[in-house]
């Protein structure tokens, strides 16, 4: 299984969108500062995730979340502000 996820920084409330195979391991990597983009915003909490059978599906959903339609969908569902 592959996951598409949204993290929120407890430091500055920014969001990070990603996809991975092991979501628990990936969250630990983000919070340990091992991820270049997110290390300046730690700590993060897992705000939302969805699971998919293939990486291709997870990557497509990540792209959707990063689009204006995805932004509106997430806001409508109350996931992001």
MARZA-829772 format. One record per atom (N, C-alpha, C, O): residue in one letter; x, y, z. Coordinates in steps of 0.05 Angstrom, whole numbers, padded with zeros to 5 digits, always signed. Layout:
! MARZA-829772
AXYZ/...
! end
This chain:
! MARZA-829772
X+00017-00024+00000/X+00000+00000+00000/X+00018+00025+00000/X+00040+00025+00011/X+00007+00046-00013/X+00021+00071-00014/X+00002+00092-00002/X-00022+00090-00005/X+00013+00112+00010/X-00003+00133+00023/X+00003+00160+00011/X+00026+00167+00005/X-00017+00176+00009/X-00014+00205+00004/X-00021+00218+00030/X-00041+00211+00043/X-00005+00238+00038/X-00009+00249+00065/X-00006+00279+00065/X+00006+00291+00048/X-00017+00291+00086/X-00014+00320+00091/X-00004+00323+00120/X-00017+00313+00139/X+00018+00337+00122/X+00029+00344+00148/X+00024+00373+00154/X+00022+00389+00136/X+00022+00380+00180/X+00020+00408+00187/X+00042+00413+00208/X+00045+00398+00227/X+00056+00435+00204/X+00078+00443+00222/X+00066+00455+00247/X+00048+00472+00245/X+00075+00446+00270/X+00066+00458+00295/X+00081+00485+00300/X+00073+00501+00317/X+00103+00489+00286/X+00119+00514+00288/X+00105+00537+00275/X+00102+00559+00287/X+00097+00534+00250/X+00086+00556+00235/X+00060+00550+00220/X+00051+00566+00204/X+00047+00528+00226/X+00022+00519+00214/X+00023+00514+00184/X+00002+00512+00171/X+00046+00513+00172/X+00048+00508+00143/X+00042+00478+00138/X+00042+00461+00156/X+00035+00473+00113/X+00027+00446+00105/X+00049+00434+00087/X+00063+00448+00073/X+00051+00407+00088/X+00068+00393+00070/X+00052+00369+00059/X+00040+00354+00074/X+00053+00366+00032/X+00039+00344+00019/X+00059+00325+00008/X+00079+00333-00004/X+00054+00299+00012/X+00073+00279+00002/X+00060+00252-00002/X+00036+00249+00003/X+00076+00233-00012/X+00066+00205-00015/X+00090+00187-00010/X+00113+00194-00015/X+00083+00163+00001/X+00104+00145+00009/X+00092+00117+00013/X+00068+00113+00010/X+00110+00098+00019/X+00101+00070+00024/X+00097+00065+00054/X+00079+00050+00061/X+00113+00077+00071/X+00111+00073+00100/X+00107+00100+00113/X+00127+00115+00118/X+00083+00107+00120/X+00077+00133+00130/X+00089+00139+00157/X+00097+00161+00163/X+00090+00119+00175/X+00101+00123+00201/X+00131+00130+00199/X+00141+00148+00212/X+00145+00115+00183/X+00174+00120+00179/X+00178+00147+00167/X+00197+00162+00175/X+00162+00154+00147/X+00165+00180+00134/X+00160+00204+00153/X+00174+00224+00151/X+00140+00201+00170/X+00135+00222+00190/X+00159+00226+00209/X+00166+00248+00215/X+00171+00203+00217/X+00195+00205+00234/X+00218+00218+00219/X+00232+00234+00231/X+00221+00213+00193/X+00242+00226+00177/X+00237+00256+00176/X+00256+00272+00180/X+00213+00264+00171/X+00206+00293+00171/X+00213+00306+00197/X+00226+00327+00198/X+00204+00294+00219/X+00208+00306+00245/X+00237+00304+00256/X+00244+00319+00274/X+00253+00287+00244/X+00281+00285+00252/X+00299+00305+00237/X+00323+00308+00242/X+00287+00319+00217/X+00302+00338+00202/X+00317+00326+00178/X+00334+00339+00166/X+00311+00301+00171/X+00324+00287+00149/X+00313+00295+00122/X+00325+00288+00101/X+00291+00309+00121/X+00280+00318+00096/X+00287+00348+00092/X+00281+00364+00109/X+00300+00354+00070/X+00311+00380+00065/X+00290+00402+00067/X+00295+00422+00081/X+00267+00399+00054/X+00247+00420+00054/X+00234+00424+00082/X+00230+00447+00090/X+00229+00403+00096/X+00213+00405+00120/X+00229+00410+00145/X+00218+00417+00166/X+00256+00408+00144/X+00271+00409+00169/X+00269+00436+00183/X+00273+00438+00207/X+00263+00457+00169/X+00261+00484+00182/X+00234+00489+00194/X+00229+00510+00206/X+00215+00469+00192/X+00188+00473+00201/X+00180+00453+00223/X+00156+00452+00230/X+00198+00436+00232/X+00191+00415+00251/X+00182+00427+00278/X+00191+00449+00285/X+00166+00414+00293/X+00154+00387+00289/X+00129+00388+00272/X+00115+00408+00269/X+00123+00365+00260/X+00099+00361+00243/X+00080+00341+00256/X+00089+00323+00271/X+00055+00344+00250/X+00034+00324+00258/X+00021+00315+00232/X+00018+00331+00213/X+00012+00290+00232/X-00002+00280+00209/X-00031+00290+00210/X-00045+00285+00229/X-00038+00305+00190/X-00064+00318+00189/X-00085+00300+00174/X-00108+00299+00182/X-00076+00287+00153/X-00094+00272+00136/X-00078+00252+00119/X-00056+00258+00111/X-00090+00229+00113/X-00077+00211+00094/X-00098+00193+00080/X-00120+00189+00091/X-00091+00184+00057/X-00107+00165+00042/X-00088+00143+00032/X-00065+00148+00027/X-00099+00118+00030/X-00082+00096+00021/X-00091+00087-00008/X-00114+00088-00015/X-00071+00078-00023/X-00075+00069-00050/X-00060+00043-00056/X-00040+00037-00042/X-00068+00029-00076/X-00055+00004-00084/X-00028+00009-00097/X-00009-00006-00094/X-00026+00031-00113/X-00002+00036-00128/X+00010+00063-00122/X-00004+00081-00114/X+00036+00066-00127/X+00049+00091-00124/X+00038+00112-00144/X+00036+00136-00137/X+00031+00102-00167/X+00020+00120-00188/X-00005+00134-00178/X-00009+00158-00182/X-00023+00118-00165/X-00048+00130-00155/X-00042+00150-00132/X-00054+00171-00131/X-00023+00143-00115/X-00016+00161-00092/X-00004+00187-00103/X-00010+00208-00093/X+00013+00185-00123/X+00026+00209-00135/X+00005+00226-00148/X+00006+00251-00147/X-00015+00214-00161/X-00036+00230-00174/X-00052+00244-00153/X-00060+00268-00157/X-00058+00231-00131/X-00073+00245-00110/X-00057+00267-00097/X-00069+00288-00090/X-00031+00264-00094/X-00014+00285-00084/X-00015+00309-00103/X-00018+00332-00093/X-00014+00304-00129/X-00016+00326-00148/X-00043+00340-00146/X-00044+00365-00148/X-00064+00325-00142/X-00091+00336-00138/X-00091+00355-00114/X-00101+00378-00116/X-00080+00346-00091/X-00080+00362-00067/X-00065+00389-00072/X-00072+00409-00060/X-00045+00388-00089/X-00029+00412-00094/X-00042+00431-00115/X-00032+00453-00119/X-00064+00422-00127/X-00077+00438-00147/X-00098+00456-00134/X-00105+00452-00110/X-00109+00475-00149/X-00129+00493-00138/X-00155+00477-00131/X-00168+00482-00111/X-00162+00457-00148/X-00185+00440-00142/X-00181+00425-00116/X-00199+00422-00100/X-00157+00415-00112/X-00150+00400-00088/X-00151+00418-00063/X-00161+00410-00042/X-00141+00443-00066/X-00142+00462-00045/X-00171+00468-00036/X-00177+00468-00012/X-00188+00471-00056/X-00216+00476-00050/X-00229+00452-00037/X-00244+00455-00017/X-00223+00428-00047/X-00234+00403-00035/X-00226+00400-00006/X-00242+00394+00011/X-00200+00404-00001/X-00189+00401+00027/X-00202+00422+00045/X-00208+00416+00068/X-00205+00446+00036/X-00217+00467+00052/X-00246+00461+00057/X-00256+00465+00080/X-00261+00452+00037/X-00289+00445+00040/X-00293+00422+00060/X-00312+00422+00075/X-00275+00403+00060/X-00276+00380+00079/X-00267+00388+00107/X-00270+00373+00126/X-00256+00412+00110/X-00246+00421+00136/X-00219+00410+00144/X-00212+00410+00167/X-00204+00400+00125/X-00178+00388+00130/X-00157+00409+00132/X-00140+00408+00150/X-00159+00429+00115/X-00140+00452+00116/X-00156+00478+00119/X-00181+00478+00116/X-00142+00499+00126/X-00156+00525+00130/X-00154+00542+00106/X-00164+00565+00106/
! end
